[in-house]
Amino acid sequence: MPTKKLRANEIGLPRFELGAENDGGIFELSSHRRAREALEFALAIEDRGFNVFVLGADRSGRMTATLDFLNAHINGRAVPDDWIFLINFRRPHRPRPYRVPAGSGRAFRDRMTALIPQLREALRATFGSEEHQAKLRAESEEIRSVIGGDIEALRAEARTHGLGLAQTPQGLSVVAIDADGQPQSPDTIPAERRAALDESAGLIGEKLRRLTRQATRMQTELEVRLGDRARQAANDAIGGLVDELAAEYADHRGIARWLVDMRADILDNLRIFQEAKDGIKDAGVQPPERRYAVNLLVDHGDETQPQVVVEANPTYENLFGCIEYRQTGGVLDTDFTMIRAGALHRANGGLLVLRAEALAANRAAWDFLKGALRDGEIRVEELYRTGAMPLAGAPRPKPIPLEVKVVIVGAPQWYYTFFTADPEFQSYFKVKADIDAEMDATAENLACYAGLIQRMARASGAAGCEPDAARRLLGVSARWAASREKLSAQFERLADVLGEAVAINGGDGKPVTEESVAAALANRRRRNARVEDRVQEAISRGTVMIDTAGAVVGQINALTVRQLGDHAFGAPSRITARASVGRRGIINIERDAALGGPIQQKGAMVLQGFLAGHFARHLPLSFNCSITFEQSYGGVEGDSASLAELLAVLSDLADLPLRQSLAITGSVNQRGQAQAIGGVLHKVEGFFRTCREAGGPNADQGLVIPAANVIDLVLRDDVVEAVEAGKFHIWSVDTVEEALELFTGREAGTPDAEGAYHPDSVYGRVMAQVAEFDRILAEREGMG
């Protein structure tokens, strides 16, 4: 197609028809539809491993929209169960988790908290009663009476032999006594009587030992009977209280069984209910308030529907929970009541949402998360104590079964670098919910987008958004998408603009106007454009040499784009070409100076292919031609200037000047076809500003772009107004020949049957120069 001069209505902000506003959600936009379908599939399937990674561009609502969608999806579902930890009576260091219906965990904890004082009081009343004490005394006195009678009988028998029983530090022992019954020293006993006493003492001593063993056995039997009596009394005292609680939880088999075990444990450990003596507690005794406590790990009692749990900082402890410690008497102490829940516990039975960048920063947590998803259980481990001295009594909780759907949300870079680099990633996150960066400007999308704009305006405190303001915002969205037929999915950026527009508009309660939107956009540009202003200032002062008038051989204005994160802008860059005799062809100075990237080098090589195809069919391509970006010191990448480079080379070979009032951007292939490039709207606006600050724009100035980029032009109002007034022009071209005719005012040239060009055409002059270079080289080589 021939060169086309673009009209003002083809390059400005598109004025879309709003139609009827659609109040649907963000996932109704076609850019989010693929992600919505993926989420619906993942949430519907119960198979393990079908977790989701939601990826989308920044400010595309990938987190807020996903949370809204997930909350709407689980609305009406049953609330997940509570989880509690209780002591394991057989293995106290391995506390057991129990699942109970939502709200039951708190109720059971409160009932147990109230039960312990009741048990303590019941036991105190029972063991402190006069009846119980009297029974104990009677049992003890009976045993003491029997033992005392046996001892007295043995003492009487001993007297008949002149012996007695005396109390010593080692207990009762047999001693010789005198006529008054007093112990007699062995030295005072006649020798003839000593032998008979020794024999009698042996017999009495043996009987005393048998009596001592019998007394010990009877005392042990007494203690057993007293213990049994105490257990029976305690069982009678607490039975009603425990049975009442067990009846309440009869439907919870695990809790009912634990209560049975608790009753037996209380009877085995009655001493822990004893009051501390003198205010000093036995360090080895765990009080019943802790031993029989209920650790309410997860409480859903106040919830009416499942919650979407978002963990912003997914460290291991925040995900899997931890075990806390208390300082007691200068030492660390803990038990199962100090186990704390993590996000996985709270999300169990529901949905857990994690940010990709935060999870990537916690590699250990990522590895353990994969393990939890693989095994289907949550383990609470003390990673920070790895390699440290074990702490006596530190609990190792039994794992909790895990039933959760994990949704990771992040930018595409995290999906394609960190996570997919892990070979196990696809095993646990089988669903990709991909949010497109843009969408077609269809009636459905426009209606949904318009409704979204109105909601965002009201959220900013305004009374909605006027139609013209909404149209401008939709046009801005098309500009961000860099296409007249697309809308950007980064709708959250519009919310920022609306917030500023509301403030400019005078505060809350007023509708947002087009003027306030335009002012907000201008203010944002002003704040972010410092670097752009300095670049243009350098051009205006002549520090960076750019001509916007006249014509120069081998010199052309190309265009570059700089991305600064919060601001992108274009600026012209001078390209020059200098041809001479030689056989090297195109000499890319950027490449030789290691300032050109691989794509820029490829573009320069393509020029060699074009020149060879056009001018080396019948004779060698005998020339050297160096090309460079003048005053470029930071490196060059991309092939968007290859069309400009080719024009500069052809200009110098043909010795024809190029208009400096024009700039050009575009890639070129070996056949001379102009190819689309990126950032075209910034490039147009950058050269327009250069012309304006040089005293223009004027009717001779303008810019040339590939025809394929026409659809990408969504330019600022000042450029559109200049084009409409005929003070600035934008042409689209399909081939290098069309561009040549604009820059030189001459026909590019068409080869005849012999492949020759008309001598006055651009290509004819190039062919003549190449032939002359070849002749010179041939003569010099012949002379050599």
C-alpha atoms as one frame of an Amber mdcrd trajectory, in Angstrom:
protein
   0.000   0.000   0.000   1.272   3.547  -0.710   2.481   6.029   1.860  -0.395
   7.283   3.978  -0.683  10.503   5.926  -2.685   9.829   9.088  -5.646  11.973
  10.111  -6.217  13.355  13.589  -9.130  11.003  14.293  -6.840   8.026  13.659
  -4.250   8.856  16.301  -5.954  10.370  19.376  -7.622   8.762  22.361 -10.434
   6.556  21.045 -13.910   7.701  22.121 -15.608   4.431  22.885 -19.356   4.058
  23.132 -20.204   3.190  26.708 -23.498   1.405  26.189 -25.320  -0.075  29.181
 -23.033  -0.436  32.196 -22.418  -3.990  33.336 -22.158  -4.385  37.097 -20.448
  -7.762  36.771 -17.236  -8.616  38.535 -13.719  -8.135  37.267 -13.551 -11.758
  36.198 -16.260 -10.979  33.650 -13.653  -9.107  31.587 -12.300 -11.211  28.733
  -8.759 -10.587  29.996  -9.687 -12.422  33.187 -12.007 -15.024  31.665  -9.341
 -17.652  31.095  -8.193 -17.238  34.711 -11.784 -17.444  35.957 -12.370 -20.717
  34.121  -9.149 -22.122  35.561 -10.144 -21.116  39.094 -13.623 -22.590  38.702
 -12.119 -25.862  37.530  -9.542 -25.994  40.330 -12.093 -25.218  43.038 -14.507
 -27.827  41.727 -12.040 -30.705  41.643 -11.177 -32.451  44.904  -8.103 -34.349
  43.721  -4.925 -33.499  45.548  -2.450 -31.440  43.576  -4.947 -29.240  41.754
  -3.802 -26.107  43.491  -3.668 -22.841  41.552  -1.138 -20.236  40.510  -2.823
 -16.976  39.474  -0.483 -14.862  37.372  -1.087 -11.444  35.923   0.520  -8.078
  35.342   0.926  -5.603  38.182  -2.163  -3.509  38.936  -4.407  -5.961  37.071
  -6.276  -6.871  40.248  -4.644 -10.266  40.376  -4.869 -10.284  44.185  -7.959
  -8.167  44.938  -9.982  -9.676  42.101  -8.896 -13.202  43.026  -9.874 -12.681
  46.661 -13.270 -11.305  45.635 -13.790 -14.278  43.349 -12.740 -16.819  45.988
 -14.939 -15.255  48.669 -17.913 -15.305  46.324 -17.177 -18.902  45.387 -17.154
 -20.241  48.957 -20.158 -18.167  50.048 -22.781 -20.480  51.510 -20.451 -23.375
  52.180 -20.247 -25.002  55.592 -17.831 -23.498  58.093 -14.744 -25.720  58.606
 -14.291 -27.637  61.842 -12.383 -26.404  64.866  -9.158 -28.087  65.947  -8.022
 -28.625  69.521  -4.983 -30.247  71.127  -5.374 -32.427  74.238  -2.807 -34.239
  76.338  -1.921 -37.769  75.303  -2.046 -39.614  78.629  -0.005 -42.551  77.369
   2.640 -40.419  75.602   2.479 -36.925  77.095   5.130 -35.545  74.711   2.902
 -36.459  71.740  -0.295 -34.414  72.216  -3.223 -35.410  70.027  -5.252 -33.158
  67.717  -9.038 -33.504  67.674 -11.473 -32.212  65.060 -14.756 -30.811  66.422
 -17.567 -28.861  64.730 -17.156 -25.101  64.456 -17.848 -23.451  67.801 -17.576
 -26.724  69.732 -13.889 -26.226  70.430 -14.486 -23.020  72.324 -17.428 -24.536
  74.199 -15.380 -27.583  75.218 -12.480 -25.390  76.327 -14.801 -23.294  78.491
 -16.454 -26.392  79.973 -13.083 -27.889  80.859 -11.906 -24.583  82.328 -14.965
 -24.552  84.557 -14.703 -28.278  85.365 -11.227 -28.229  86.970 -12.214 -25.982
  89.924 -15.330 -28.109  90.384 -13.229 -31.277  90.491 -10.804 -29.690  92.904
 -13.623 -28.629  95.238 -15.337 -32.017  95.037 -12.130 -33.830  95.929 -11.318
 -31.374  98.693 -14.767 -31.845 100.213 -14.566 -35.630  99.961 -11.088 -36.086
 101.414 -11.618 -33.399 104.017 -14.885 -34.869 105.348 -14.982 -36.263 108.912
 -16.458 -39.524 107.664 -13.579 -40.150 105.268 -10.967 -39.169 107.853 -12.608
 -41.424 110.461 -12.468 -44.403 108.074  -8.812 -43.726 107.434  -8.086 -43.515
 111.148  -9.995 -46.723 111.853  -8.071 -48.619 109.184  -4.759 -47.299 110.480
  -5.548 -47.935 114.142  -6.598 -51.506 113.375  -3.290 -52.267 111.730  -1.336
 -50.478 114.455  -3.272 -52.427 117.119  -2.467 -55.779 115.546   1.174 -54.903
 115.066   1.414 -53.424 118.577  -0.121 -56.572 120.135   2.335 -58.834 118.334
   5.246 -56.680 119.466   4.063 -56.741 123.098   3.671 -60.529 123.005   7.182
 -60.873 121.643   8.484 -58.472 124.297   6.835 -60.592 127.063   8.372 -63.750
 125.617  11.753 -62.068 125.513  11.519 -61.134 129.206  11.218 -64.794 130.127
  14.680 -65.211 128.708  16.087 -62.091 130.337  15.861 -60.148 127.120  14.009
 -57.025 125.991  13.149 -55.044 122.832  14.776 -51.661 122.632  14.194 -48.867
 120.045  17.362 -47.949 118.189  18.050 -45.723 115.162  17.885 -48.915 113.096
  14.518 -49.912 114.599  13.666 -52.500 117.309  16.495 -54.726 118.414  16.974
 -57.498 121.048  18.997 -56.550 124.162  19.802 -58.189 127.526  17.973 -56.682
 130.506  18.448 -56.790 134.279  15.901 -57.624 136.961  14.429 -54.119 136.682
  13.924 -54.507 132.913  16.719 -52.071 132.065  19.199 -52.793 129.265  22.244
 -54.580 130.643  25.799 -54.117 129.413  27.304 -57.334 127.995  30.348 -56.846
 130.221  28.227 -57.252 133.353  26.747 -60.586 132.273  28.430 -63.663 133.767
  30.190 -65.851 131.253  28.197 -68.967 132.182  24.943 -67.112 131.398  26.135
 -65.359 128.227  25.889 -68.418 126.003  22.282 -69.114 126.981  21.372 -65.431
 126.378  22.985 -65.460 122.946  20.982 -68.495 121.939  17.724 -66.986 123.227
  18.546 -63.623 121.594  18.957 -65.401 118.235  15.547 -66.984 118.505  13.834
 -63.789 119.636  15.687 -61.795 116.921  14.441 -64.154 114.205  10.878 -63.768
 115.486  11.367 -59.973 115.553  12.510 -60.008 111.924   9.487 -62.065 110.927
   7.287 -59.675 112.815   8.921 -56.660 111.117   8.360 -58.191 107.673   4.778
 -58.915 108.571   4.284 -55.348 109.786   5.765 -53.979 106.540   3.459 -56.202
 104.482   0.453 -55.172 106.526   1.429 -51.475 106.135   1.730 -51.922 102.357
  -1.645 -53.639 102.242  -3.041 -50.797 104.294  -1.683 -48.226 101.847  -3.186
 -50.168  98.956  -6.539 -50.343 100.728  -6.339 -46.659 101.579  -5.423 -45.891
  97.964  -8.316 -47.963  96.691 -10.592 -46.287  99.190  -9.263 -42.883  98.034
  -9.759 -43.804  94.352 -13.257 -45.026  95.083 -14.058 -41.921  97.085 -12.565
 -39.730  94.342 -14.421 -41.646  91.656 -17.652 -41.139  93.537 -16.833 -37.439
  93.957 -15.945 -36.646  90.340 -18.015 -39.278  88.575 -21.097 -37.165  88.230
 -19.199 -34.138  86.938 -17.209 -36.094  84.352 -20.177 -38.222  83.309 -22.256
 -35.119  82.726 -19.574 -33.660  80.447 -19.072 -36.987  78.679 -22.795 -37.154
  77.973 -22.643 -33.729  76.314 -19.901 -34.929  73.957 -21.096 -38.466  73.421
 -21.405 -37.793  69.670 -17.722 -36.839  69.485 -16.151 -40.261  69.866 -12.629
 -38.933  70.223 -13.584 -36.456  72.957 -15.734 -39.005  74.796 -12.880 -41.513
  74.785 -10.454 -38.829  76.005 -12.799 -37.974  78.892 -12.799 -41.623  79.944
  -9.002 -41.591  79.909  -8.993 -38.279  81.799 -11.136 -39.779  84.566  -8.674
 -42.628  84.986  -5.729 -40.226  84.906  -7.274 -38.068  87.632  -7.669 -41.123
  89.868  -4.024 -42.053  89.193  -2.769 -38.521  89.903  -4.890 -37.289  92.800
  -1.832 -35.623  94.312  -1.851 -32.894  91.643  -5.102 -31.623  93.153  -3.510
 -31.211  96.567  -2.961 -27.653  97.700   0.637 -26.470  97.710   2.210 -26.493
 101.145   3.536 -23.164 102.364   2.871 -21.745  98.899   5.617 -23.924  97.397
   4.599 -26.117  94.467   6.322 -29.365  93.594   8.401 -28.639  90.486   7.652
 -32.097  89.122   3.913 -31.766  89.496   1.916 -30.367  86.590  -1.184 -28.575
  87.902  -4.509 -29.899  86.619  -5.297 -26.522  85.035  -2.497 -27.232  82.546
  -2.610 -31.023  82.401  -6.282 -31.129  81.471  -6.376 -27.847  79.557  -7.850
 -27.578  76.070  -5.544 -25.909  73.523  -8.031 -24.313  71.132  -5.758 -24.300
  68.094  -8.297 -23.160  65.487 -11.563 -21.456  66.419 -14.221 -20.887  63.748
 -16.961 -20.223  66.275 -17.636 -16.637  65.145 -17.689 -17.393  61.422 -20.775
 -17.843  59.282 -18.956 -19.070  56.185 -15.478 -20.346  55.330 -12.745 -17.743
  55.319 -10.156 -17.166  52.616  -6.928 -17.048  54.629  -4.232 -14.734  53.253
  -0.738 -15.128  54.685   1.312 -12.085  53.704   4.567 -13.354  55.235   4.715
 -17.119  54.651   7.598 -18.070  56.922   7.620 -21.605  58.242   6.256 -20.528
  61.626   3.519 -18.396  60.074   2.437 -21.263  57.822   2.862 -24.292  60.064
   2.598 -22.790  63.541   5.091 -22.920  66.379   5.662 -23.985  69.974   6.077
 -21.135  72.416   8.034 -21.221  75.676   7.526 -19.629  79.065  10.293 -18.826
  81.525   9.791 -20.536  84.866  12.373 -20.235  87.618  15.030 -19.129  85.177
  14.504 -22.058  82.783  12.416 -22.479  79.640   9.249 -24.475  80.045   6.576
 -25.534  77.584   3.829 -28.047  77.048   1.071 -28.811  74.547  -0.917 -25.736
  75.627   1.807 -23.589  74.042   1.313 -24.956  70.516   0.184 -22.119  68.216
  -1.608 -22.422  64.889  -0.279 -21.344  61.492  -2.062 -20.199  58.353  -2.411
 -23.794  57.135  -4.324 -24.685  60.311  -6.657 -21.708  59.916  -7.216 -22.432
  56.217  -7.666 -26.178  56.713 -10.882 -27.167  55.037 -10.904 -23.978  52.972
  -8.608 -21.774  50.920  -5.114 -20.406  51.562  -3.808 -17.506  49.449  -0.089
 -16.702  49.263   1.892 -14.034  47.413   4.427 -15.543  45.040   7.221 -13.090
  45.764   6.877 -13.596  49.537   6.880 -17.380  49.204   9.904 -17.269  46.905
  11.757 -15.331  49.607  11.148 -18.188  52.093  12.607 -21.210  50.341  12.413
 -23.429  53.419   8.714 -22.662  53.808   8.167 -23.515  50.124   9.875 -26.898
  50.565   7.821 -27.740  53.655   4.620 -26.555  51.954   5.243 -29.048  49.156
   5.764 -31.732  51.773   2.505 -30.881  53.516   0.590 -30.993  50.228   2.265
 -34.271  49.324   1.555 -35.988  52.650  -1.799 -34.345  53.290  -0.908 -33.348
  56.849   0.404 -30.414  58.877   3.345 -30.991  61.175   4.483 -28.468  63.767
   8.262 -28.636  64.041  10.800 -26.357  65.705  13.109 -25.629  62.785  14.939
 -22.898  64.648  16.063 -25.478  67.219  17.629 -27.782  64.627  20.986 -28.924
  65.946  20.344 -27.449  69.404  20.234 -29.338  72.693  16.850 -31.088  73.089
  14.562 -29.579  75.712  13.065 -32.077  78.139   9.292 -32.106  77.923   9.073
 -30.217  74.635   6.016 -31.575  72.826   6.088 -33.140  69.388   2.475 -32.779
  68.308   0.917 -35.435  66.160   0.187 -34.160  62.633  -3.195 -32.797  61.628
  -4.832 -34.047  58.398  -4.688 -31.328  55.731  -7.518 -30.566  53.324  -6.807
 -27.209  51.717  -6.740 -25.533  48.319  -3.693 -23.290  47.967  -3.775 -20.310
  45.608  -0.482 -18.556  44.827  -0.822 -15.108  43.276   2.022 -13.308  41.551
   3.579 -11.712  38.518   4.443 -13.876  35.489   8.160 -13.566  36.248   7.733
 -15.578  39.446   5.761 -18.278  37.679   8.257 -18.668  34.856  11.484 -18.331
  36.861  11.289 -19.427  40.471   8.420 -21.869  40.549   8.492 -23.650  37.200
  12.232 -24.119  37.679  11.267 -26.513  40.490  10.571 -29.940  38.942   8.042
 -30.681  41.691   6.013 -27.524  41.065   3.677 -29.084  38.486   2.911 -31.954
  40.850   1.325 -29.661  43.428   0.134 -26.699  41.339  -1.458 -28.236  38.281
  -3.679 -25.287  37.394  -2.450 -22.010  35.908  -4.925 -19.109  36.036  -3.434
 -16.659  33.558  -4.738 -13.069  33.493  -4.144 -11.417  30.118  -2.409  -8.032
  30.150  -5.030  -6.588  27.804  -8.426  -7.269  26.245 -10.316  -6.446  23.086
 -12.423  -3.292  23.255 -15.654  -5.203  22.648 -19.065  -3.949  23.710 -19.133
  -6.486  26.540 -15.726  -5.464  27.871 -16.528  -1.761  27.532 -19.768  -2.195
  29.468 -18.034  -4.138  32.224 -15.116  -1.680  32.312 -17.496   1.290  32.470
 -19.293  -0.278  35.426 -15.948  -0.904  37.077 -14.970   2.756  36.576 -18.193
   3.889  38.224 -17.605   1.609  41.216 -14.025   2.815  41.588 -15.185   6.435
  41.413 -17.728   5.848  44.163 -15.115   4.003  46.216 -12.969   7.154  45.941
 -15.777   9.223  47.420 -17.230  10.697  44.217 -20.844  10.529  43.076 -19.943
   8.387  40.103 -18.193   9.436  36.911 -19.586  11.613  34.101 -19.846   9.885
  30.681 -17.143  12.034  29.072 -14.816  11.323  31.985 -15.498   7.600  31.679
 -14.781   7.749  27.913 -11.479   9.503  28.538 -10.503   6.920  31.129 -11.324
   4.136  28.678  -9.190   5.940  26.096  -6.355   6.132  28.624  -6.735   2.398
  29.189  -6.374   1.895  25.431  -3.245   4.058  25.525  -1.773   1.901  28.274
  -2.559  -1.138  26.125  -0.805   0.651  23.205  -3.633  -0.187  20.831  -6.750
   1.577  19.611  -8.644  -1.715  19.698  -7.538  -2.937  23.114  -7.987  -2.057
  26.771  -5.378  -2.542  29.468  -6.172  -5.050  32.188  -4.317  -2.823  34.675
  -7.548  -1.211  35.829  -6.098  -0.462  39.278  -4.041   2.295  37.651  -7.324
   3.967  36.730  -8.327   3.854  40.396  -5.243   5.968  41.179  -6.194   8.484
  38.496  -9.738   8.621  39.822  -8.480   9.257  43.340  -6.515  12.269  42.116
  -9.417  13.467  39.977 -11.744  13.389  42.987  -9.296  15.540  44.970  -8.914
  17.973  42.054 -12.664  18.064  41.621 -13.120  19.539  45.050 -13.622  16.565
  47.286 -16.362  14.055  47.949 -19.918  14.047  46.753 -19.363  15.328  43.193
 -19.199  13.350  39.954 -15.789  13.039  38.342 -15.490  15.280  35.271 -13.374
  14.914  32.143 -11.506  18.086  33.071 -10.518  16.694  36.471  -9.347  13.438
  34.844  -7.245  15.390  32.323  -5.776  17.490  35.134  -4.929  14.376  37.154
  -3.142  12.813  34.176  -1.228  16.045  33.541  -0.178  16.229  37.192   1.045
  12.654  37.162   3.066  13.290  34.023   4.535  16.439  35.521   5.619  14.598
  38.678   7.250  11.718  36.806   8.831  13.499  33.826  11.948  15.041  35.367
  14.346  12.831  33.397  12.430  13.442  30.176  12.619  17.191  30.779  16.397
  17.020  31.243  16.816  15.000  28.038  14.761  17.486  26.027  16.616  20.353
  27.662  19.916  18.875  26.480  18.526  18.687  22.931  17.226  22.270  23.050
  20.610  23.578  24.217  22.423  21.674  21.515  24.310  19.506  23.971  22.684
  16.567  22.222  22.755  17.441  18.526  19.399  16.953  16.779  18.351  18.869
  13.641  14.656  19.495  12.995  15.114  21.460   9.774  17.181  21.268   6.597
  18.600  18.205   4.892  21.882  16.331   5.447  23.523  13.462   3.590  23.928
  10.276   5.586  22.176  11.649   8.673  18.704  10.841  10.012  16.607  11.188
  13.166  15.815   7.807  14.717  13.771   7.398  17.870  14.380   5.641  21.172
  12.233   4.884  24.228  13.365   4.951  27.835  11.509   2.998  30.513  11.946
   4.370  34.036   9.393   2.198  35.810   6.904   4.949  36.619   7.383   6.817
  33.342   8.214   6.018  29.723   9.146   8.586  27.110  10.621   8.845  23.648
  13.394  11.057  22.289  15.170  11.403  18.944  18.642  10.012  18.416  20.880
  10.933  15.471  22.123   8.119  13.260  24.887   8.770  10.741  26.416   6.690
   7.980  29.750   7.230   6.182  30.588   5.201   3.043  34.004   4.621   1.506
  35.949   2.290  -0.744  36.312  -1.184   0.685  34.834  -4.642   0.865  33.667
  -4.899   4.500  30.140  -3.717   3.817  28.191  -2.479   6.845  30.413  -1.643
   9.811  28.336  -1.432  13.001  30.318   0.855  15.318  28.078  -0.127  18.295
  29.027  -3.739  17.741  32.773  -3.029  17.475  32.598  -0.910  20.637  30.597
  -3.595  22.494  27.754  -1.122  22.990  25.229  -2.908  20.799  23.016  -5.721
  21.998  22.474  -8.887  19.954  19.172  -7.698  18.484  20.705  -4.393  17.413
  23.573  -6.302  15.800  21.117  -8.544  13.990  19.360  -5.468  12.617  22.639
  -4.157  11.219  23.343  -7.516   9.582  19.909  -7.460   7.947  20.952  -4.226
   6.211  23.835  -6.097   4.584  21.359  -8.661   3.260  19.097  -5.957   1.839
  21.985  -4.179   0.093  23.378  -7.397  -1.319  19.980  -8.402  -2.682  19.440
  -5.047  -4.399  22.912  -4.069  -5.620  25.160  -7.143  -5.744  23.409  -9.244
  -8.369  25.972  -8.504 -11.076  29.002  -7.068  -9.299  30.565  -7.344  -5.828
  29.244  -5.118  -3.041  32.404  -3.058  -2.895  32.144  -0.499  -0.128  32.634
   0.151   3.551  29.898   2.015   5.408  30.080   2.693   9.135  26.874   3.403
  11.003  26.420   4.633  14.555  24.122   6.249  17.052  25.764   9.578  17.701
  26.278  10.667  21.321  25.116   7.298  22.615  27.254   6.052  25.477  25.043
   3.708  27.442  24.496   0.913  24.943  21.838   0.271  22.314  19.481  -2.675
  21.997  16.648  -3.526  19.647  16.158  -3.324  15.893  13.556  -0.532  15.835
  16.153   1.820  14.252  17.174  -0.517  11.437  14.895   1.287   8.958  16.552
   4.592   9.888  20.011   3.011   9.599  19.204   1.743   6.106  18.013   5.166
   4.966  21.221   6.762   6.279  23.375   4.204   4.425  21.442   4.658   1.161
  21.625   8.452   1.548  25.389   8.445   1.913  25.917   5.987  -0.949  23.594
   8.014  -3.214  24.959  11.334  -1.957  21.373  12.517  -1.454  20.397  14.544
   1.652  17.668  13.366   4.035  15.094  15.722   5.538  15.942  16.518   9.155
  12.395  17.770   9.780  11.325  14.137   9.794  12.102  11.278  12.136  11.516
   7.599  11.504  11.089   4.450  13.528  10.666   0.899  12.383  12.384  -2.368
  11.764  13.205  -3.586   8.264  13.729  -7.044   6.796  16.077  -8.136   4.006
  13.379  -7.473   1.415  12.942  -3.889   2.553   9.553  -4.298   4.226   8.850
  -2.066   7.232   8.092  -4.092  10.367   6.258  -3.122  13.541   8.126  -1.986
  16.644   7.213  -1.178  20.246   6.738   2.105  22.071   5.581   3.941  18.964
   3.313   6.412  20.776   6.157   7.509  23.090   8.457   7.926  20.085   5.956
  10.110  18.227   5.371  12.299  21.267   9.104  12.541  21.968   9.936  13.888
  18.502   6.886  16.177  18.566   8.168  17.724  21.794  11.640  18.177  20.283
  10.087  20.013  17.316   7.937  22.161  19.588  10.829  23.191  21.797  12.877
  24.007  18.687  10.254  26.603  17.661   7.756  24.375  15.894   5.978  22.358
  15.066   5.513  23.439  11.487   3.979  22.069   8.330   7.292  20.525   7.234
   7.811  18.429  10.349   6.528  14.974  11.093   7.295  11.358  11.682   7.295
   8.107   9.703   6.150   4.799  11.213   5.516   1.290   9.863   1.956   0.805
   8.644   1.609  -2.104  11.085   1.951   0.359  13.990  -0.922   2.650  12.988
  -3.319   0.735  15.222  -0.962   1.421  18.173  -1.214   5.220  18.019  -3.112
   6.608  21.000  -1.514  10.020  21.304  -1.839  12.980  23.649  -4.186  15.832
  22.819  -1.430  18.319  21.942  -0.079  16.035  19.195  -3.574  15.385  17.845
  -4.329  19.112  17.736  -1.095  19.822  15.822  -1.876  17.100  13.282  -5.394
  18.397  12.860  -4.037  21.921  12.269  -1.554  20.645   9.665   1.468  21.648
  11.784   2.719  18.113  12.276   2.363  15.017  10.155   2.495  11.291  10.685
   3.034   8.983   7.734   2.794   5.242   7.596   4.922   3.216   5.184   5.118
  -0.408   4.145   8.514  -0.397   2.474  11.861   1.334   2.603  11.161   2.765
  -0.837   8.158   4.701   0.451  10.262   6.085   3.288  13.079   7.034   0.909
  10.749   9.086  -1.278   9.484  10.983   1.806  12.988  11.771   3.038  14.671
  12.546  -0.316  11.822  13.750  -2.529  13.082  11.380  -5.232  11.790   8.126
  -6.606  13.505   5.187  -4.965  13.839   3.346  -8.230  12.507   0.235  -9.926
  14.866  -2.242 -11.632  14.452  -2.956 -15.334  14.761  -6.348 -16.968  18.530
  -6.197 -16.624  18.337  -5.243 -12.937  19.447  -1.647 -13.599  17.870   1.441
 -12.035  17.159   4.834 -13.565  20.279   6.985 -13.053  18.339   9.786 -11.275
  16.594   7.443  -8.831  17.984   6.833  -5.358  18.843   3.238  -6.151  20.367
   4.253  -9.485  22.743   6.627  -7.710  23.559   3.955  -5.137  24.294   1.453
  -7.923  26.546   3.955  -9.669  28.482   4.643  -6.474  28.910   0.946  -5.740
  30.157   0.387  -9.292  32.617   3.260  -8.929  33.942   1.837  -5.640  34.376
  -1.526  -7.356  36.250   0.054 -10.259  38.619   1.864  -7.895  39.270  -1.323
  -5.971  39.827  -3.291  -9.166  42.359  -0.734 -10.396  44.232  -0.716  -7.102
  44.225  -4.466  -6.866  45.432  -4.645 -10.497  48.213  -2.200  -9.712  49.177
  -4.305  -6.753
